[in-house]
Every structure is written in structure tokens, then in C-alpha cells.
Amino acid sequence: MAASERSPDDAFQDVLLALFQLHGRVLEAADVMSGGFGLTGARWQVMKVAARQALTVSQIARRLGLKRQSVQRTVDQLAGQGLVELAPNADHQRASLVGLSAEGKRILTALESRQQAWLVRCLRGLDRGELESLAGSLGGLSERVEKATSRERRAAESNPDSRRPSAGGRRRLVAA
């Protein structure tokens, strides 16, 4: 099929596929970089959020767009490794605040150094303008998807016969 025969739908599917591939490769890189410290990319991600400010598990989950239960398991694993500490929360007795331990801070600093070297390799040959343009395009596309999805949600909610399946864990789209 010639490029002129391809529809915007086809091009959008190409964008989605490229984003899925990029996402998978970034997750793999995070696992590779953090593996030497006995971590996974998911644990590293939670550590990065907890390093900025002590938050509850629910707050961390919202920041990462994940389910609270999966973040709770990750926090429990990090606590077992001595990388996070749970502190009392004056605002909510049952929801402790998650912060990094001294060892967690040390490991996070080493991981960030490793990540910086990886970023230099990834970005070599790209200029800032290209990346800013890409970020702007993806941000605009994200807004369009959000608006279209909100419209679909309202339509589904107004239809008493429609059922919305529950999504367990992270929501994943599968390319056909």
C-alpha cells in the first residue's frame, strides 16, 4: 500500500505500536539497570516517587497511575529489603507514609547515575528541538484521546445496557 493510500487510522495504529515498543524497551532497560541492586524497574519507580516526598501508598499509586494493591506489594518488598521506611501519618493512622531509608537513598543515587549515562547514549544525535516537538505532538494526541474517551464514557454511562469490564492491575492494550 502506498503512503498516499494509508488513512489517518493506519498512521495512528503505527504510532500506538511505536509507543508500545518504546514503553516495553524502557521497562526492560529499567529492569536491566536496577537488576544489579536486587530491584525491578517497578520497585525503582516507587523509590523515585518516595524520594521526592513521603507519601501514602494510595498517593504513590495515584502518581504512577497504578492500582493501590500493586503498589502496596511493591512497598512491602522494598521495606523487606530495607530500602523504604514507614512513618506514622498524623492525618491518617492506618495509612503510613513511605519514605526512603538511608540505604534506599544510596541505591537510588547510584541508579540515577546509571540512568544518566543510559540517557546520554539514548539521546546521542537528537537535538532538543526534535524532542520538544515530539513531546508536544504526543501531548496533543494524548489530549485528543482523553477527550474522545470521556465522550465514550459518558455515552456508555447513559446506556443502562452497557457493562464496563474491570481492569486488573495496569491497563494494557494489545495490538492486533
GUMARVEX-993032 format. One record per residue (C-alpha): residue number from 1; x, y, z; residue in one letter. Coordinates in nm, 2 decimals, always signed. Each point is the difference from the previous one (the first is absolute). Example, Ala and Ser with C-alpha at 12.3 -4.5 7.8 and 13.67 -1.06 7.14 Angstrom:
BEGIN
<site><nr>1</nr><east>+1.23</east><north>-0.45</north><up>+0.78</up><rest>A</rest></site>
<site><nr>2</nr><east>+0.14</east><north>+0.34</north><up>-0.07</up><rest>S</rest></site>
// end
This chain:
BEGIN
<site><nr>1</nr><east>+0.00</east><north>+0.00</north><up>+0.00</up><rest>M</rest></site>
<site><nr>2</nr><east>+0.14</east><north>+0.34</north><up>-0.10</up><rest>A</rest></site>
<site><nr>3</nr><east>+0.04</east><north>+0.26</north><up>+0.27</up><rest>A</rest></site>
<site><nr>4</nr><east>-0.26</east><north>+0.22</north><up>-0.17</up><rest>S</rest></site>
<site><nr>5</nr><east>-0.25</east><north>-0.29</north><up>+0.03</up><rest>E</rest></site>
<site><nr>6</nr><east>+0.04</east><north>-0.03</north><up>+0.38</up><rest>R</rest></site>
<site><nr>7</nr><east>-0.26</east><north>+0.15</north><up>+0.22</up><rest>S</rest></site>
<site><nr>8</nr><east>+0.05</east><north>+0.20</north><up>+0.32</up><rest>P</rest></site>
<site><nr>9</nr><east>-0.13</east><north>-0.31</north><up>+0.18</up><rest>D</rest></site>
<site><nr>10</nr><east>+0.29</east><north>-0.20</north><up>-0.15</up><rest>D</rest></site>
<site><nr>11</nr><east>+0.25</east><north>+0.27</north><up>+0.11</up><rest>A</rest></site>
<site><nr>12</nr><east>-0.15</east><north>+0.01</north><up>+0.35</up><rest>F</rest></site>
<site><nr>13</nr><east>+0.04</east><north>-0.38</north><up>+0.03</up><rest>Q</rest></site>
<site><nr>14</nr><east>+0.37</east><north>+0.05</north><up>-0.10</up><rest>D</rest></site>
<site><nr>15</nr><east>+0.04</east><north>+0.26</north><up>+0.27</up><rest>V</rest></site>
<site><nr>16</nr><east>-0.16</east><north>-0.23</north><up>+0.26</up><rest>L</rest></site>
<site><nr>17</nr><east>+0.22</east><north>-0.29</north><up>-0.10</up><rest>L</rest></site>
<site><nr>18</nr><east>+0.31</east><north>+0.22</north><up>+0.03</up><rest>A</rest></site>
<site><nr>19</nr><east>-0.11</east><north>+0.12</north><up>+0.34</up><rest>L</rest></site>
<site><nr>20</nr><east>-0.06</east><north>-0.35</north><up>+0.12</up><rest>F</rest></site>
<site><nr>21</nr><east>+0.34</east><north>-0.10</north><up>-0.12</up><rest>Q</rest></site>
<site><nr>22</nr><east>+0.17</east><north>+0.30</north><up>+0.16</up><rest>L</rest></site>
<site><nr>23</nr><east>-0.18</east><north>-0.06</north><up>+0.32</up><rest>H</rest></site>
<site><nr>24</nr><east>+0.10</east><north>-0.37</north><up>+0.01</up><rest>G</rest></site>
<site><nr>25</nr><east>+0.36</east><north>+0.09</north><up>-0.08</up><rest>R</rest></site>
<site><nr>26</nr><east>+0.01</east><north>+0.27</north><up>+0.28</up><rest>V</rest></site>
<site><nr>27</nr><east>-0.14</east><north>-0.25</north><up>+0.25</up><rest>L</rest></site>
<site><nr>28</nr><east>+0.26</east><north>-0.26</north><up>-0.11</up><rest>E</rest></site>
<site><nr>29</nr><east>+0.28</east><north>+0.26</north><up>+0.04</up><rest>A</rest></site>
<site><nr>30</nr><east>-0.13</east><north>+0.09</north><up>+0.35</up><rest>A</rest></site>
<site><nr>31</nr><east>+0.00</east><north>-0.37</north><up>+0.10</up><rest>D</rest></site>
<site><nr>32</nr><east>+0.36</east><north>-0.04</north><up>-0.15</up><rest>V</rest></site>
<site><nr>33</nr><east>+0.13</east><north>+0.31</north><up>+0.18</up><rest>M</rest></site>
<site><nr>34</nr><east>-0.16</east><north>-0.08</north><up>+0.34</up><rest>S</rest></site>
<site><nr>35</nr><east>+0.06</east><north>-0.38</north><up>-0.01</up><rest>G</rest></site>
<site><nr>36</nr><east>+0.35</east><north>+0.02</north><up>+0.14</up><rest>G</rest></site>
<site><nr>37</nr><east>-0.14</east><north>+0.16</north><up>+0.31</up><rest>F</rest></site>
<site><nr>38</nr><east>-0.26</east><north>-0.28</north><up>+0.05</up><rest>G</rest></site>
<site><nr>39</nr><east>-0.28</east><north>+0.22</north><up>-0.13</up><rest>L</rest></site>
<site><nr>40</nr><east>-0.24</east><north>+0.02</north><up>-0.28</up><rest>T</rest></site>
<site><nr>41</nr><east>-0.10</east><north>+0.30</north><up>-0.20</up><rest>G</rest></site>
<site><nr>42</nr><east>-0.33</east><north>+0.01</north><up>+0.18</up><rest>A</rest></site>
<site><nr>43</nr><east>+0.18</east><north>+0.02</north><up>+0.34</up><rest>R</rest></site>
<site><nr>44</nr><east>+0.23</east><north>+0.27</north><up>-0.13</up><rest>W</rest></site>
<site><nr>45</nr><east>-0.30</east><north>+0.20</north><up>-0.12</up><rest>Q</rest></site>
<site><nr>46</nr><east>-0.16</east><north>-0.01</north><up>+0.34</up><rest>V</rest></site>
<site><nr>47</nr><east>+0.33</east><north>+0.10</north><up>+0.16</up><rest>M</rest></site>
<site><nr>48</nr><east>+0.03</east><north>+0.30</north><up>-0.23</up><rest>K</rest></site>
<site><nr>49</nr><east>-0.34</east><north>+0.12</north><up>+0.11</up><rest>V</rest></site>
<site><nr>50</nr><east>+0.06</east><north>-0.06</north><up>+0.37</up><rest>A</rest></site>
<site><nr>51</nr><east>+0.34</east><north>+0.18</north><up>-0.02</up><rest>A</rest></site>
<site><nr>52</nr><east>-0.17</east><north>+0.33</north><up>-0.09</up><rest>R</rest></site>
<site><nr>53</nr><east>-0.24</east><north>+0.00</north><up>+0.29</up><rest>Q</rest></site>
<site><nr>54</nr><east>-0.13</east><north>-0.25</north><up>+0.25</up><rest>A</rest></site>
<site><nr>55</nr><east>-0.34</east><north>-0.11</north><up>-0.12</up><rest>L</rest></site>
<site><nr>56</nr><east>-0.26</east><north>-0.26</north><up>+0.07</up><rest>T</rest></site>
<site><nr>57</nr><east>-0.03</east><north>-0.31</north><up>-0.21</up><rest>V</rest></site>
<site><nr>58</nr><east>-0.32</east><north>+0.14</north><up>-0.15</up><rest>S</rest></site>
<site><nr>59</nr><east>+0.17</east><north>+0.33</north><up>-0.09</up><rest>Q</rest></site>
<site><nr>60</nr><east>+0.29</east><north>-0.18</north><up>-0.17</up><rest>I</rest></site>
<site><nr>61</nr><east>-0.24</east><north>-0.22</north><up>-0.19</up><rest>A</rest></site>
<site><nr>62</nr><east>-0.19</east><north>+0.31</north><up>-0.13</up><rest>R</rest></site>
<site><nr>63</nr><east>+0.32</east><north>+0.17</north><up>-0.10</up><rest>R</rest></site>
<site><nr>64</nr><east>+0.11</east><north>-0.31</north><up>-0.20</up><rest>L</rest></site>
<site><nr>65</nr><east>-0.35</east><north>-0.08</north><up>-0.14</up><rest>G</rest></site>
<site><nr>66</nr><east>+0.01</east><north>-0.35</north><up>+0.16</up><rest>L</rest></site>
<site><nr>67</nr><east>-0.23</east><north>-0.20</north><up>+0.23</up><rest>K</rest></site>
<site><nr>68</nr><east>+0.06</east><north>+0.06</north><up>+0.37</up><rest>R</rest></site>
<site><nr>69</nr><east>+0.03</east><north>-0.38</north><up>+0.06</up><rest>Q</rest></site>
<site><nr>70</nr><east>+0.29</east><north>-0.04</north><up>-0.24</up><rest>S</rest></site>
<site><nr>71</nr><east>+0.18</east><north>+0.30</north><up>+0.15</up><rest>V</rest></site>
<site><nr>72</nr><east>-0.06</east><north>-0.15</north><up>+0.35</up><rest>Q</rest></site>
<site><nr>73</nr><east>+0.16</east><north>-0.32</north><up>-0.10</up><rest>R</rest></site>
<site><nr>74</nr><east>+0.30</east><north>+0.19</north><up>-0.14</up><rest>T</rest></site>
<site><nr>75</nr><east>+0.03</east><north>+0.22</north><up>+0.31</up><rest>V</rest></site>
<site><nr>76</nr><east>-0.01</east><north>-0.32</north><up>+0.21</up><rest>D</rest></site>
<site><nr>77</nr><east>+0.28</east><north>-0.15</north><up>-0.20</up><rest>Q</rest></site>
<site><nr>78</nr><east>+0.21</east><north>+0.32</north><up>+0.02</up><rest>L</rest></site>
<site><nr>79</nr><east>-0.06</east><north>+0.01</north><up>+0.38</up><rest>A</rest></site>
<site><nr>80</nr><east>+0.12</east><north>-0.36</north><up>+0.02</up><rest>G</rest></site>
<site><nr>81</nr><east>+0.32</east><north>+0.10</north><up>-0.18</up><rest>Q</rest></site>
<site><nr>82</nr><east>+0.05</east><north>+0.29</north><up>+0.24</up><rest>G</rest></site>
<site><nr>83</nr><east>-0.03</east><north>+0.26</north><up>-0.28</up><rest>L</rest></site>
<site><nr>84</nr><east>-0.31</east><north>+0.18</north><up>+0.12</up><rest>V</rest></site>
<site><nr>85</nr><east>-0.12</east><north>+0.09</north><up>+0.35</up><rest>E</rest></site>
<site><nr>86</nr><east>-0.36</east><north>+0.04</north><up>+0.11</up><rest>L</rest></site>
<site><nr>87</nr><east>-0.07</east><north>+0.30</north><up>+0.22</up><rest>A</rest></site>
<site><nr>88</nr><east>-0.32</east><north>+0.09</north><up>+0.20</up><rest>P</rest></site>
<site><nr>89</nr><east>-0.24</east><north>+0.23</north><up>-0.19</up><rest>N</rest></site>
<site><nr>90</nr><east>-0.16</east><north>+0.27</north><up>+0.22</up><rest>A</rest></site>
<site><nr>91</nr><east>-0.29</east><north>+0.03</north><up>-0.25</up><rest>D</rest></site>
<site><nr>92</nr><east>-0.09</east><north>-0.37</north><up>-0.02</up><rest>H</rest></site>
<site><nr>93</nr><east>+0.10</east><north>-0.26</north><up>+0.26</up><rest>Q</rest></site>
<site><nr>94</nr><east>-0.03</east><north>-0.30</north><up>-0.22</up><rest>R</rest></site>
<site><nr>95</nr><east>+0.18</east><north>+0.15</north><up>-0.31</up><rest>A</rest></site>
<site><nr>96</nr><east>+0.37</east><north>+0.03</north><up>+0.08</up><rest>S</rest></site>
<site><nr>97</nr><east>+0.23</east><north>+0.23</north><up>-0.19</up><rest>L</rest></site>
<site><nr>98</nr><east>+0.25</east><north>-0.17</north><up>-0.23</up><rest>V</rest></site>
<site><nr>99</nr><east>+0.35</east><north>+0.15</north><up>-0.01</up><rest>G</rest></site>
<site><nr>100</nr><east>+0.34</east><north>-0.12</north><up>-0.11</up><rest>L</rest></site>
<site><nr>101</nr><east>+0.24</east><north>-0.14</north><up>+0.26</up><rest>S</rest></site>
<site><nr>102</nr><east>+0.37</east><north>+0.10</north><up>-0.01</up><rest>A</rest></site>
<site><nr>103</nr><east>+0.08</east><north>-0.31</north><up>-0.20</up><rest>E</rest></site>
<site><nr>104</nr><east>-0.29</east><north>+0.07</north><up>-0.24</up><rest>G</rest></site>
<site><nr>105</nr><east>+0.14</east><north>+0.35</north><up>-0.05</up><rest>K</rest></site>
<site><nr>106</nr><east>+0.35</east><north>-0.14</north><up>-0.07</up><rest>R</rest></site>
<site><nr>107</nr><east>-0.14</east><north>-0.25</north><up>-0.25</up><rest>I</rest></site>
<site><nr>108</nr><east>-0.22</east><north>+0.26</north><up>-0.17</up><rest>L</rest></site>
<site><nr>109</nr><east>+0.29</east><north>+0.23</north><up>-0.05</up><rest>T</rest></site>
<site><nr>110</nr><east>+0.20</east><north>-0.28</north><up>-0.16</up><rest>A</rest></site>
<site><nr>111</nr><east>-0.29</east><north>-0.09</north><up>-0.23</up><rest>L</rest></site>
<site><nr>112</nr><east>-0.05</east><north>+0.36</north><up>-0.10</up><rest>E</rest></site>
<site><nr>113</nr><east>+0.36</east><north>+0.02</north><up>-0.10</up><rest>S</rest></site>
<site><nr>114</nr><east>-0.03</east><north>-0.31</north><up>-0.20</up><rest>R</rest></site>
<site><nr>115</nr><east>-0.32</east><north>+0.14</north><up>-0.16</up><rest>Q</rest></site>
<site><nr>116</nr><east>+0.17</east><north>+0.32</north><up>-0.09</up><rest>Q</rest></site>
<site><nr>117</nr><east>+0.27</east><north>-0.18</north><up>-0.19</up><rest>A</rest></site>
<site><nr>118</nr><east>-0.27</east><north>-0.21</north><up>-0.18</up><rest>W</rest></site>
<site><nr>119</nr><east>-0.19</east><north>+0.32</north><up>-0.09</up><rest>L</rest></site>
<site><nr>120</nr><east>+0.32</east><north>+0.14</north><up>-0.16</up><rest>V</rest></site>
<site><nr>121</nr><east>+0.03</east><north>-0.31</north><up>-0.22</up><rest>R</rest></site>
<site><nr>122</nr><east>-0.37</east><north>+0.01</north><up>-0.09</up><rest>C</rest></site>
<site><nr>123</nr><east>-0.02</east><north>+0.36</north><up>-0.09</up><rest>L</rest></site>
<site><nr>124</nr><east>+0.33</east><north>+0.03</north><up>-0.19</up><rest>R</rest></site>
<site><nr>125</nr><east>-0.07</east><north>+0.16</north><up>-0.34</up><rest>G</rest></site>
<site><nr>126</nr><east>-0.34</east><north>+0.14</north><up>+0.10</up><rest>L</rest></site>
<site><nr>127</nr><east>-0.03</east><north>+0.37</north><up>+0.06</up><rest>D</rest></site>
<site><nr>128</nr><east>-0.22</east><north>+0.16</north><up>+0.26</up><rest>R</rest></site>
<site><nr>129</nr><east>-0.24</east><north>+0.15</north><up>-0.26</up><rest>G</rest></site>
<site><nr>130</nr><east>-0.08</east><north>-0.35</north><up>-0.14</up><rest>E</rest></site>
<site><nr>131</nr><east>-0.08</east><north>-0.13</north><up>+0.34</up><rest>L</rest></site>
<site><nr>132</nr><east>-0.21</east><north>+0.30</north><up>+0.09</up><rest>E</rest></site>
<site><nr>133</nr><east>-0.19</east><north>-0.03</north><up>-0.32</up><rest>S</rest></site>
<site><nr>134</nr><east>-0.06</east><north>-0.37</north><up>+0.06</up><rest>L</rest></site>
<site><nr>135</nr><east>-0.12</east><north>+0.08</north><up>+0.36</up><rest>A</rest></site>
<site><nr>136</nr><east>-0.23</east><north>+0.26</north><up>-0.13</up><rest>G</rest></site>
<site><nr>137</nr><east>-0.15</east><north>-0.23</north><up>-0.26</up><rest>S</rest></site>
<site><nr>138</nr><east>-0.05</east><north>-0.28</north><up>+0.24</up><rest>L</rest></site>
<site><nr>139</nr><east>-0.15</east><north>+0.23</north><up>+0.26</up><rest>G</rest></site>
<site><nr>140</nr><east>-0.25</east><north>+0.13</north><up>-0.25</up><rest>G</rest></site>
<site><nr>141</nr><east>-0.08</east><north>-0.35</north><up>-0.11</up><rest>L</rest></site>
<site><nr>142</nr><east>-0.05</east><north>-0.10</north><up>+0.37</up><rest>S</rest></site>
<site><nr>143</nr><east>-0.24</east><north>+0.28</north><up>+0.05</up><rest>E</rest></site>
<site><nr>144</nr><east>-0.20</east><north>-0.11</north><up>-0.31</up><rest>R</rest></site>
<site><nr>145</nr><east>-0.01</east><north>-0.36</north><up>+0.13</up><rest>V</rest></site>
<site><nr>146</nr><east>-0.11</east><north>+0.12</north><up>+0.34</up><rest>E</rest></site>
<site><nr>147</nr><east>-0.29</east><north>+0.21</north><up>-0.14</up><rest>K</rest></site>
<site><nr>148</nr><east>-0.12</east><north>-0.28</north><up>-0.23</up><rest>A</rest></site>
<site><nr>149</nr><east>+0.02</east><north>-0.25</north><up>+0.29</up><rest>T</rest></site>
<site><nr>150</nr><east>-0.20</east><north>+0.24</north><up>+0.23</up><rest>S</rest></site>
<site><nr>151</nr><east>-0.27</east><north>+0.03</north><up>-0.27</up><rest>R</rest></site>
<site><nr>152</nr><east>-0.01</east><north>-0.39</north><up>-0.03</up><rest>E</rest></site>
<site><nr>153</nr><east>-0.02</east><north>-0.03</north><up>+0.37</up><rest>R</rest></site>
<site><nr>154</nr><east>-0.29</east><north>+0.24</north><up>+0.03</up><rest>R</rest></site>
<site><nr>155</nr><east>-0.18</east><north>-0.18</north><up>-0.28</up><rest>A</rest></site>
<site><nr>156</nr><east>+0.06</east><north>-0.34</north><up>+0.17</up><rest>A</rest></site>
<site><nr>157</nr><east>-0.12</east><north>+0.13</north><up>+0.33</up><rest>E</rest></site>
<site><nr>158</nr><east>-0.32</east><north>+0.14</north><up>-0.15</up><rest>S</rest></site>
<site><nr>159</nr><east>-0.07</east><north>-0.35</north><up>-0.15</up><rest>N</rest></site>
<site><nr>160</nr><east>-0.14</east><north>-0.22</north><up>+0.28</up><rest>P</rest></site>
<site><nr>161</nr><east>+0.07</east><north>-0.31</north><up>-0.22</up><rest>D</rest></site>
<site><nr>162</nr><east>+0.37</east><north>+0.06</north><up>-0.02</up><rest>S</rest></site>
<site><nr>163</nr><east>+0.24</east><north>-0.17</north><up>+0.24</up><rest>R</rest></site>
<site><nr>164</nr><east>+0.35</east><north>+0.12</north><up>+0.06</up><rest>R</rest></site>
<site><nr>165</nr><east>+0.25</east><north>-0.28</north><up>+0.05</up><rest>P</rest></site>
<site><nr>166</nr><east>+0.23</east><north>+0.04</north><up>+0.30</up><rest>S</rest></site>
<site><nr>167</nr><east>+0.37</east><north>+0.02</north><up>-0.07</up><rest>A</rest></site>
<site><nr>168</nr><east>+0.24</east><north>-0.17</north><up>+0.24</up><rest>G</rest></site>
<site><nr>169</nr><east>+0.34</east><north>+0.15</north><up>+0.07</up><rest>G</rest></site>
<site><nr>170</nr><east>+0.13</east><north>+0.22</north><up>-0.27</up><rest>R</rest></site>
<site><nr>171</nr><east>-0.22</east><north>+0.06</north><up>-0.30</up><rest>R</rest></site>
<site><nr>172</nr><east>+0.16</east><north>-0.14</north><up>-0.31</up><rest>R</rest></site>
<site><nr>173</nr><east>-0.10</east><north>+0.03</north><up>-0.36</up><rest>L</rest></site>
<site><nr>174</nr><east>+0.08</east><north>-0.29</north><up>-0.23</up><rest>V</rest></site>
<site><nr>175</nr><east>+0.09</east><north>+0.08</north><up>-0.36</up><rest>A</rest></site>
<site><nr>176</nr><east>-0.17</east><north>-0.24</north><up>-0.24</up><rest>A</rest></site>
// end
